[in-house]
Each structure stands twice: as structure tokens, then as C-alpha cells.
């Protein structure tokens, strides 16, 4: 290896295991703190907030935004390395990368919460419609992918949307009945965010494995210029 070159080796399984462990710790802390708060003794809000999956200024939100951005970056690498027949689907890969960047921004900026303040119904309704339309538009793209990759993409996406939209709609009555400050609502939040985090990891792992087996995407050269 020349002095100017840099080689970085990443174990996909080790990376994904570390991320799953992080998810488990974050969700576990959220559940534990809420159980203690609502069943045993009242805890200061600042102690709960930093591990609250429903708060923007918390470790879980930082993790989710970072993982979504990481997935967007990997998708960009996949797009940049597309050659030959894969070029026909380059814009589909780019669309996914842009979508994950948007989701990462939304985790921090709370765009969907802003939308909620502008409409008389839950943002999850138009969000679910958009997710369905995008899914239908990507069916030809999924059909051209390697079968196991396509299946894992669908599973990951389905779990993510199921949490973000399905659980969100299910918990709407909690807000309508002013029951947000309850153990039940906070446990449902843990399920919702856990599904979103898990869905992203399933998608990311499938994406990395597909790049590992793609001879046109296995080697990526990084050049820095002025």
C-alpha cells in the first residue's frame, strides 16, 4: 500500500451487531426509566428526557438521525459505483439516498410535527399514502434486485413504515384523551421507535451485503481535491 492510499476494512456483521446492541440499550433505558417513574418513584424530567425516544434532544434521536444519515451515505456510494446495467436504476438509488437524508433531517428538525400543527389530522395519513406510492413506484426496481436483497429491503421498509405510520396512528387516541404522560403511551413509543430503528438496520445490512457481493461496488477510492 502506497503512503498516499488508505484502506479501511469494515466487518458488516460486527457493525450491524454493534448497532443492534445500541438499539437494545437505548430502548432498554427508555423502558426502564419509564417503569421506575410511573410504577415506583417519580424521576426528574431531565433524567428521563435524555433517553426518551419521543424527544428530539435525546440519545435515541441522535442515534436514529445518525443511522439514517449513514444509510444515505452508503446509498450514495452505491449510486456512485453503479456501472453497466446498474446505471438504468441509478436514479432509484439516488432517490433512496435523498429519502434517507430527509428522514435523518426530520428526526432532528421534526418536520412531521410541524405538519401536524398545520393540518387537522395526523401527519401519518399523508405519510402513509406517500410511503405506499413510493413503494409501488419502486416495485420494478425491487424486481431487478437480487431476490434476498429485495426481500430484506421490503421487510425493513415494511417494519419502518409500520412503526412510523401504523403505531403512530394507533396511539392518536392517547393525545386526544390527554394521556401522553402515561406508562402505556411511553411503551408504545418504545415499540414505534424500535420498529423504525430495526427496519433501518435490516435495510442497511442488506444494502452492505449487496455491495460486498457486487464486484463493481466493492472497491471505492477516495480522492481529496482543493
Secondary structure, DSSP 4 states (H G I P E B T S, - for coil): --TT-------HHHHHHHHHHHHHHHHHHHHHHHHHHHHT-PPPHHHHHTT-TT-SSSHHHHHHHHHHHHHHHHHHHHHHH--GGGGGGHHHHHHHHHHHHHHHHHHHH-HHHHHHHHSSS-HHHHHHHHHHHHHHHTHHHHHHS-HHHHHHHHHHHHHHHIIIIIIHHHTHHHHHTT--SSHHHHHHHHHHHHHHHHHHHHHHHHHHHHHHS-TTTS--------
